[in-house]
Amino acid sequence: MSSEGFLYYVSFIDVHSRFTWLYLLKKKSDVFQCFIDFYKMVEVQFGCRIKALQTDGGGEYVALVAWLQRNGILHRLSCPHTSEQNGTAERKHRHIVEMGLTLLAQAGLPLHLWSHAFITSVYLINRLPTPVLNNCSLYEVLYSQKPSYENLRVFGCACYPLTRPYNRHKLDFRTKCCVFVGYSTKHKGYKCLDDDGQIFISRHVIFDENFFPRFGKLGSTPGGGVDSTSLPSQIDKSSLK
């Protein structure tokens, strides 16, 4: 389980651009509402409708079948034990997990922060050039413009956000040493984690990218060796066409 109570995640992949959206879930049945929200986002933001959804035969997609039929969306299923039929999603899952675990290990962070690491991995993967797309990034193919790299920082490094908006008293310190755990999806700001587990979201942050304050703390080791039950279950085999 993640530090925020999430047990699973689902990812939706645009087959044309390979761009990926990741949603965190507390229970598998949340997949239905996640897809509805994603469908509406695509319709409003990109002015198009999803024509097909390919998944495995997981029970979490059963509730979606009738809705897909009513909306004229083709539902394609992979044959049992034939993961290669949804290779795009399988490879993406492996890429997200490997990068996420690497981010945690290099910063000495525990596995219960996997949700932050996986979201950051998707953020980076979407912006990295890939030979599959002629060395263009997934972001560039989808949005027809190059992504900015100016805001990128080293995951897990020390950071000092402006905490004044969070202070309860005038005499509280205006900053504190935190750990950088990613980019906010709802704000133009950075996510900073303090020793008490509170997340500060701020645009005004000073970074020390050569110092990792959690290295060796919180039960972690340089290799990230902690209880593997903190990792999410895989239910991310969804591709859009």
C-alpha positions in Angstrom: 0.0 0.0 0.0 1.3 3.5 -0.8 1.6 6.2 1.8 -1.7 7.6 0.5 -3.6 4.3 0.7 -3.4 3.3 -3.0 -3.1 -0.4 -3.8 -3.3 -0.4 -7.6 -2.9 1.7 -10.7 -4.2 1.7 -14.2 -2.6 3.3 -17.2 -4.2 4.3 -20.5 -1.9 4.5 -23.5 -2.5 6.3 -26.8 -1.2 3.8 -29.4 -0.4 6.5 -31.9 1.9 8.7 -29.7 2.5 6.1 -26.9 1.6 9.0 -24.5 0.5 7.5 -21.1 -1.9 8.6 -18.4 -1.7 6.9 -15.0 -4.4 6.8 -12.4 -4.0 5.6 -8.8 -6.6 3.3 -7.4 -7.6 2.2 -3.9 -9.7 -0.7 -5.2 -10.0 -2.4 -8.6 -13.6 -1.4 -9.1 -12.4 2.2 -9.4 -11.2 1.4 -12.9 -14.7 2.0 -14.3 -15.0 5.6 -13.0 -11.4 6.3 -14.0 -12.1 5.4 -17.6 -15.2 7.5 -17.7 -13.2 10.5 -16.4 -10.4 9.8 -18.9 -12.9 9.5 -21.8 -14.4 12.8 -21.0 -11.0 14.4 -20.6 -10.0 13.2 -24.1 -13.2 14.4 -25.6 -12.9 17.9 -24.1 -9.1 18.5 -24.3 -8.4 16.9 -27.7 -11.8 17.2 -29.5 -12.0 13.5 -30.4 -13.6 10.3 -29.2 -11.9 7.1 -28.2 -12.8 4.4 -30.8 -11.3 1.3 -29.3 -10.0 0.0 -25.9 -7.8 -3.0 -25.7 -7.5 -4.8 -22.3 -6.8 -8.2 -20.9 -9.6 -10.3 -19.5 -9.3 -8.8 -15.9 -12.5 -8.8 -13.9 -12.1 -5.1 -13.2 -13.2 -4.4 -16.8 -16.4 -6.3 -16.7 -18.4 -3.3 -15.5 -17.1 -1.3 -18.5 -18.4 -3.7 -21.2 -22.0 -2.4 -21.3 -20.9 1.2 -21.1 -18.4 0.7 -24.0 -21.2 -0.9 -26.1 -23.6 2.0 -25.4 -21.0 4.5 -26.6 -20.0 2.6 -29.7 -16.4 1.9 -28.4 -14.9 -1.3 -29.7 -13.6 -3.5 -26.8 -10.7 -5.7 -27.8 -9.5 -8.5 -25.5 -6.2 -10.3 -25.3 -6.5 -14.0 -25.4 -5.8 -15.8 -22.1 -2.1 -16.1 -21.3 -1.2 -14.2 -24.5 0.3 -11.0 -23.2 2.0 -10.3 -26.5 -1.3 -9.3 -28.0 -1.2 -6.2 -25.8 2.5 -5.7 -26.0 2.4 -1.9 -25.9 0.8 -1.9 -22.5 3.0 -4.8 -21.2 6.2 -3.0 -22.2 5.0 0.3 -20.8 4.2 -1.4 -17.5 7.7 -2.8 -17.3 9.2 0.6 -18.2 7.2 2.4 -15.5 8.0 -0.1 -12.8 11.7 -0.3 -13.6 12.1 3.5 -13.7 10.0 4.0 -10.6 12.0 1.5 -8.5 15.2 3.0 -9.8 14.1 6.5 -8.7 13.3 5.1 -5.2 16.6 3.2 -4.9 18.9 6.0 -6.0 17.3 8.3 -3.4 17.1 5.6 -0.6 13.4 6.0 -0.4 11.0 3.3 0.9 8.6 1.4 -1.4 5.5 2.9 0.2 6.3 6.0 -1.8 5.9 4.1 -5.1 2.9 6.2 -6.1 5.0 9.3 -6.3 7.8 7.5 -8.1 5.5 5.9 -10.7 3.7 9.2 -11.5 7.1 10.8 -11.9 8.3 8.0 -14.1 5.3 8.5 -16.4 5.9 12.3 -16.4 9.5 11.7 -17.5 8.8 8.9 -20.0 6.3 11.0 -21.8 8.9 13.7 -22.3 12.0 11.6 -23.2 12.9 11.2 -26.9 12.5 7.6 -28.1 13.8 5.9 -31.3 10.3 4.3 -31.7 9.1 7.8 -32.7 12.2 8.9 -34.7 13.8 10.4 -31.6 10.8 12.6 -30.8 9.2 12.5 -27.4 5.7 11.2 -26.8 4.7 14.7 -25.6 5.8 16.2 -28.9 3.9 13.7 -31.0 0.7 14.3 -29.0 0.9 18.0 -28.6 2.9 19.0 -31.7 5.4 20.9 -29.7 8.6 20.1 -27.8 8.3 19.7 -24.0 10.3 22.0 -21.7 13.0 20.5 -19.5 13.7 23.6 -17.4 11.6 22.4 -14.5 13.1 19.0 -14.2 14.8 18.2 -10.9 16.5 15.1 -9.4 13.9 12.8 -7.7 14.5 12.3 -4.0 16.9 15.2 -3.6 16.7 17.8 -0.8 14.4 20.7 -1.4 13.3 23.8 0.6 9.8 24.9 -0.4 8.2 28.1 0.8 5.9 26.8 3.6 4.4 30.2 4.6 1.0 29.4 2.9 0.8 26.3 5.1 1.9 27.9 8.4 -0.6 28.3 11.2 1.4 30.9 13.2 3.3 34.0 12.2 6.4 32.8 13.9 6.6 29.4 12.1 9.6 28.9 9.9 9.0 29.9 6.3 10.8 26.8 4.9 12.1 23.4 5.9 14.2 20.6 4.5 12.0 18.3 2.5 12.4 15.5 -0.1 11.4 16.2 -3.7 8.9 13.6 -4.8 7.6 14.8 -8.1 5.5 17.3 -10.0 1.9 18.2 -9.1 -0.6 17.2 -11.8 -3.0 19.9 -10.7 -0.6 22.8 -10.0 2.4 24.4 -11.6 4.5 23.3 -8.6 6.7 20.7 -7.0 5.7 18.1 -4.5 7.9 18.3 -1.3 7.6 15.7 1.4 8.7 16.5 5.0 9.7 14.2 7.8 6.1 14.0 9.1 4.8 12.8 5.8 3.1 16.1 4.8 3.2 17.1 1.2 3.9 20.8 0.4 3.1 21.9 -3.1 5.0 25.0 -4.1 6.4 26.8 -7.1 9.0 28.6 -4.9 11.5 25.8 -4.1 15.3 25.8 -3.6 16.9 22.4 -4.6 20.1 20.7 -3.5 20.3 18.0 -6.1 23.5 16.5 -4.7 22.0 15.7 -1.3 19.5 13.0 -0.5 18.2 13.5 3.1 16.3 10.2 3.2 19.1 8.0 2.2 19.3 5.2 4.8 16.2 6.5 6.7 12.6 5.3 7.0 13.7 1.6 7.0 15.2 1.9 3.5 18.6 0.7 2.3 20.8 2.0 -0.6 19.2 -0.8 -2.7 15.6 0.1 -1.7 15.2 -3.2 0.2 11.9 -3.0 2.1 8.7 -4.9 2.4 7.6 -5.8 -1.2 3.9 -5.7 -0.1 4.2 -2.0 -0.5 4.2 -2.4 -4.3 0.9 -2.1 -6.3 -0.8 -4.8 -8.1 -0.6 -4.7 -11.9 -3.9 -3.8 -13.7 -2.5 -1.5 -16.3 -3.1 -3.4 -19.5 -5.1 -0.8 -21.4 -4.3 0.5 -24.8 -6.3 3.1 -26.8 -6.6 3.0 -30.5 
